[in-house]
Amino acid sequence: MVQRLVGFLEYSNAISELELLIKSSSKKELEAMDELVMEHDEYTVYSDLADKKYRRQKESEGTDDEPSKSARRGLRWVIALARVELGSMLAAFTNTPRPFEAVRPTKFAAEQFEELLLDGVRAHVQALENDPGLKQVFRTGVSPTNNRGLSYSRRLVLVRAMSRAAMNDTLAELTPQQERNLGKTKRRLDEVQAGLIAMIQESLGTYRTTSMTSYSDTFVGACGSLLRAESRELEAGTATRTRINETERTRSSSSSTSRPRTRSAGR
């Protein structure tokens, strides 16, 4: 908790100071600062992370004839990345309803911010689609001894907020196909989160109707926090209540035969 708070304050203060610097600097001064940042490798920002594995494969096969576009340099990219990181903290650990919109930069780094949002959505979705741990959670459910589902649910809170902001911020620049792809991605993320929320509700229902001692205050509190986050998203109209897909429904049905049926928590 302390490290999370310190990181949040560091990012917030750094962004505030940088914005003041930008507003008080002339065009030539900004160009000089931009060049200075470009000279330092430690300030390089990498994008196209979703395609990084594919690019490495092409490079190993000797078939990659295109220069890498993933290394971004300059003050704008540093500020944009800092704002994406701050928005991610707000999305995952606070009650801010539209976290990335709240930290959207001024015109100075808006284009870079939008590109990093889109790249972040692609990278997260690709990782989730290829994560066997997520599939395992849907087979085993959520419990104090198997609480990885809580981590995935919190991650989906973050990714869905990022995808919503990407759609809102870049809508005018997206092609119709990109709009459809982002919308489809958002609906799929909503669907996966609905399945996780159903399992969390089921687990809390079991806790409320039995005398199970394995449910720690930390676990119950974490479950409650995620349910409140989902309720907040639904009430704000920033999430969609979806039906659980067949795989998730089968898992819930099979588990309900061995557990008492209870009223869903958080409803």
C-alpha positions as CSV (number, residue, x, y, z in Angstrom):
1,M,0.0,0.0,0.0
2,V,2.8,2.4,0.9
3,Q,4.6,1.7,-2.4
4,R,1.4,2.2,-4.3
5,L,0.8,5.6,-2.6
6,V,4.4,6.7,-3.2
7,G,4.2,5.8,-6.9
8,F,0.9,7.6,-7.3
9,L,2.3,10.8,-5.7
10,E,5.5,10.6,-7.7
11,Y,3.6,10.4,-11.0
12,S,1.1,13.1,-10.0
13,N,3.8,15.5,-8.9
14,A,6.0,14.9,-11.9
15,I,3.1,15.4,-14.4
16,S,2.1,18.6,-12.6
17,E,5.6,20.0,-12.7
18,L,6.0,19.1,-16.4
19,E,2.8,20.7,-17.3
20,L,3.9,23.9,-15.6
21,L,7.2,23.8,-17.4
22,I,5.5,23.3,-20.8
23,K,3.1,26.3,-20.2
24,S,6.0,28.6,-19.2
25,S,8.4,27.6,-22.0
26,S,8.8,29.1,-25.4
27,K,8.7,27.0,-28.6
28,K,12.5,27.0,-28.9
29,E,12.9,26.0,-25.2
30,L,10.6,23.1,-25.7
31,E,12.5,22.0,-28.8
32,A,15.7,22.1,-26.8
33,M,14.2,20.0,-24.0
34,D,12.8,17.6,-26.5
35,E,16.3,17.1,-28.0
36,L,17.8,16.6,-24.6
37,V,15.3,13.9,-23.7
38,M,15.9,12.1,-27.1
39,E,19.6,11.9,-26.3
40,H,19.0,9.7,-23.3
41,D,18.2,6.0,-23.8
42,E,16.6,5.7,-20.4
43,Y,13.7,8.0,-21.6
44,T,12.9,5.8,-24.6
45,V,9.2,4.7,-24.7
46,Y,8.3,1.5,-26.4
47,S,5.0,1.0,-28.2
48,D,3.6,-1.7,-30.5
49,L,4.1,-4.2,-27.6
50,A,1.3,-6.4,-28.8
51,D,3.3,-7.0,-32.0
52,K,6.7,-7.4,-30.3
53,K,6.6,-11.2,-30.2
54,Y,5.6,-11.4,-33.8
55,R,8.5,-9.0,-34.7
56,R,11.0,-11.1,-32.8
57,Q,9.9,-14.1,-34.7
58,K,10.4,-12.3,-38.1
59,E,13.8,-11.0,-37.0
60,S,14.9,-14.6,-36.0
61,E,13.8,-15.8,-39.4
62,G,15.5,-13.0,-41.2
63,T,12.3,-11.8,-42.8
64,D,11.9,-8.5,-41.1
65,D,12.7,-5.8,-43.6
66,E,10.9,-3.0,-41.8
67,P,12.8,-0.8,-39.3
68,S,11.4,-1.0,-35.8
69,K,8.8,1.6,-35.0
70,S,8.5,0.7,-31.4
71,A,11.2,2.9,-29.9
72,R,9.7,6.4,-29.3
73,R,11.8,9.3,-28.1
74,G,11.0,12.8,-26.9
75,L,9.4,14.8,-24.2
76,R,5.9,14.2,-25.5
77,W,6.3,10.4,-25.3
78,V,7.6,10.6,-21.7
79,I,4.6,12.7,-20.6
80,A,2.1,10.6,-22.5
81,L,3.4,7.4,-20.9
82,A,3.4,9.0,-17.4
83,R,-0.2,9.9,-17.9
84,V,-1.1,6.4,-19.0
85,E,0.6,5.0,-16.0
86,L,-1.2,7.4,-13.7
87,G,-4.5,6.6,-15.3
88,S,-3.8,2.9,-14.8
89,M,-3.3,3.5,-11.1
90,L,-6.6,5.4,-10.9
91,A,-8.4,2.7,-12.8
92,A,-7.2,-0.2,-10.7
93,F,-7.1,1.3,-7.2
94,T,-9.4,4.2,-6.9
95,N,-13.1,5.1,-7.4
96,T,-12.4,7.5,-10.3
97,P,-15.2,6.7,-12.9
98,R,-13.3,7.7,-16.0
99,P,-9.6,7.5,-15.0
100,F,-7.9,7.9,-18.3
101,E,-10.1,10.8,-19.3
102,A,-9.2,12.4,-16.0
103,V,-5.5,12.4,-16.8
104,R,-5.7,13.2,-20.5
105,P,-2.9,15.5,-21.5
106,T,-3.0,18.9,-23.1
107,K,-2.6,19.2,-26.9
108,F,1.2,19.0,-26.4
109,A,1.1,15.2,-26.0
110,A,-2.4,14.2,-26.9
111,E,-1.5,12.3,-30.1
112,Q,1.1,10.2,-28.2
113,F,-1.3,9.5,-25.4
114,E,-3.9,8.2,-27.7
115,E,-1.4,5.9,-29.5
116,L,-0.3,4.4,-26.2
117,L,-3.9,3.8,-25.1
118,L,-4.6,1.9,-28.3
119,D,-1.4,-0.1,-28.0
120,G,-2.1,-0.8,-24.3
121,V,-5.5,-2.3,-25.2
122,R,-4.0,-4.5,-27.9
123,A,-1.2,-5.7,-25.6
124,H,-3.5,-6.5,-22.7
125,V,-6.1,-8.3,-24.9
126,Q,-3.4,-10.4,-26.6
127,A,-1.9,-11.3,-23.3
128,L,-5.3,-12.3,-21.8
129,E,-6.3,-14.3,-24.8
130,N,-3.1,-16.4,-24.5
131,D,-3.1,-16.7,-20.7
132,P,-3.8,-20.3,-19.6
133,G,-4.2,-19.0,-16.1
134,L,-7.4,-17.2,-17.0
135,K,-8.9,-20.3,-18.6
136,Q,-8.0,-22.2,-15.4
137,V,-9.9,-19.7,-13.3
138,F,-13.0,-20.4,-15.2
139,R,-12.6,-24.1,-14.6
140,T,-11.9,-23.9,-10.9
141,G,-13.8,-20.8,-9.7
142,V,-12.8,-18.2,-7.1
143,S,-12.1,-19.0,-3.5
144,P,-9.7,-18.0,-0.7
145,T,-7.4,-20.8,-1.8
146,N,-7.8,-20.0,-5.4
147,N,-8.0,-16.2,-5.6
148,R,-6.3,-15.5,-8.9
149,G,-9.7,-14.6,-10.3
150,L,-9.6,-11.4,-8.2
151,S,-6.4,-10.3,-9.9
152,Y,-7.8,-11.0,-13.3
153,S,-11.0,-9.0,-12.4
154,R,-9.0,-6.0,-11.3
155,R,-6.9,-6.2,-14.5
156,L,-10.1,-6.2,-16.5
157,V,-11.3,-3.1,-14.7
158,L,-8.1,-1.5,-15.9
159,V,-8.3,-2.7,-19.5
160,R,-11.9,-1.9,-20.0
161,A,-11.3,1.7,-18.8
162,M,-8.4,1.9,-21.2
163,S,-10.4,0.6,-24.1
164,R,-13.3,3.0,-23.4
165,A,-10.9,5.9,-23.2
166,A,-9.2,4.8,-26.5
167,M,-12.6,4.7,-28.2
168,N,-13.6,8.1,-26.9
169,D,-10.3,9.9,-27.5
170,T,-9.5,8.6,-31.0
171,L,-13.0,8.0,-32.4
172,A,-12.7,10.8,-35.0
173,E,-9.4,9.3,-36.3
174,L,-10.4,5.6,-36.4
175,T,-11.4,3.8,-39.5
176,P,-14.8,2.1,-39.5
177,Q,-13.0,-1.3,-39.2
178,Q,-11.0,0.0,-36.2
179,E,-14.2,1.2,-34.6
180,R,-15.8,-2.2,-35.0
181,N,-12.7,-4.0,-33.7
182,L,-12.5,-1.8,-30.6
183,G,-16.3,-2.2,-30.0
184,K,-16.0,-6.0,-30.3
185,T,-13.0,-6.0,-28.0
186,K,-14.8,-4.0,-25.4
187,R,-17.9,-6.3,-25.5
188,R,-15.7,-9.4,-25.1
189,L,-13.9,-7.8,-22.1
190,D,-17.3,-7.1,-20.6
191,E,-18.3,-10.7,-21.1
192,V,-15.2,-12.1,-19.4
193,Q,-15.6,-9.7,-16.5
194,A,-19.2,-10.7,-16.1
195,G,-18.1,-14.3,-15.7
196,L,-15.5,-13.4,-13.1
197,I,-18.0,-11.2,-11.2
198,A,-20.5,-14.1,-11.2
199,M,-17.9,-16.4,-9.6
200,I,-17.0,-13.7,-7.0
201,Q,-20.7,-13.3,-6.2
202,E,-21.0,-17.1,-5.9
203,S,-18.0,-17.3,-3.5
204,L,-19.4,-14.5,-1.3
205,G,-22.8,-16.2,-1.3
206,T,-21.2,-19.4,0.0
207,Y,-19.3,-17.4,2.7
208,R,-22.6,-15.7,3.9
209,T,-24.5,-18.9,4.2
210,T,-21.9,-21.2,5.8
211,S,-19.5,-21.0,8.6
212,M,-16.4,-21.4,6.5
213,T,-13.4,-20.1,8.4
214,S,-11.0,-20.0,5.4
215,Y,-12.5,-16.7,4.2
216,S,-10.2,-14.0,5.6
217,D,-11.2,-10.3,6.0
218,T,-8.7,-9.5,3.2
219,F,-10.3,-11.9,0.7
220,V,-13.8,-10.7,1.5
221,G,-12.8,-7.1,1.3
222,A,-11.1,-7.6,-2.0
223,C,-14.2,-9.3,-3.4
224,G,-16.4,-6.4,-2.2
225,S,-14.1,-3.8,-3.7
226,L,-14.4,-5.4,-7.2
227,L,-18.2,-5.8,-6.9
228,R,-18.4,-2.1,-6.0
229,A,-16.2,-1.2,-8.9
230,E,-18.4,-3.1,-11.3
231,S,-21.6,-1.5,-9.9
232,R,-20.0,1.9,-10.3
233,E,-19.2,1.1,-14.0
234,L,-22.7,-0.1,-14.7
235,E,-24.3,2.9,-13.0
236,A,-22.1,5.3,-14.9
237,G,-23.0,3.5,-18.2
238,T,-19.3,2.8,-18.8
239,A,-19.8,-1.0,-18.7
240,T,-22.3,-3.4,-20.2
241,R,-24.1,-6.1,-18.4
242,T,-23.6,-9.2,-20.5
243,R,-24.7,-12.8,-20.4
244,I,-22.2,-15.3,-19.3
245,N,-21.0,-17.4,-22.2
246,E,-21.6,-21.2,-22.5
247,T,-18.2,-22.1,-20.9
248,E,-18.8,-19.9,-17.9
249,R,-22.4,-21.0,-17.6
250,T,-21.4,-24.6,-17.6
251,R,-18.8,-24.0,-14.9
252,S,-21.3,-22.1,-12.7
253,S,-24.0,-24.8,-13.2
254,S,-21.7,-27.7,-12.3
255,S,-20.4,-25.9,-9.2
256,S,-23.9,-25.0,-8.0
257,T,-24.7,-28.7,-7.7
258,S,-22.1,-29.0,-4.9
259,R,-22.7,-25.7,-3.2
260,P,-25.9,-24.2,-1.7
261,R,-27.8,-21.8,-4.0
262,T,-27.7,-18.3,-2.6
263,R,-28.8,-14.9,-3.5
264,S,-26.1,-13.1,-5.4
265,A,-24.0,-10.7,-3.4
266,G,-23.8,-7.1,-4.4
267,R,-27.2,-7.0,-6.1
